Amino acid sequence: MDANTIISEIEQYSAASGLKASTVCQRAFGNARYLNRLNSRLERLNEELERFRLFAANNPPNADGVRTQPDHQPFNQEPSHDTSPAKTAPDAA
């Protein structure tokens, strides 16, 4: 089952019953925001799929199966540069 199936069924039930989708979700799941959150999650999944497809298109695997190096840093990953002063242990006296 995919997310679109449950979204569709909630919306159909809501229309048939005359209840708001949030009311249906509150009664069915104990969470009035379930449908909104599911829609948001689905939107993020679609964005992530597009991001992956762009990565895969720009970084094709070699024919012999040897891993290639990506041409850029992974999304949301920056090199670590610790610029904070070194922490020292208190002097033992």
Secondary structure, DSSP 8 states (H G I E B T S, - for coil): --HHHHHHHHHHHHHHHT--HHHHHHHHHS-TTHHHHHHHHHHHHHHHHHHHHHHHHHS---TT------SS--TT-------S---------
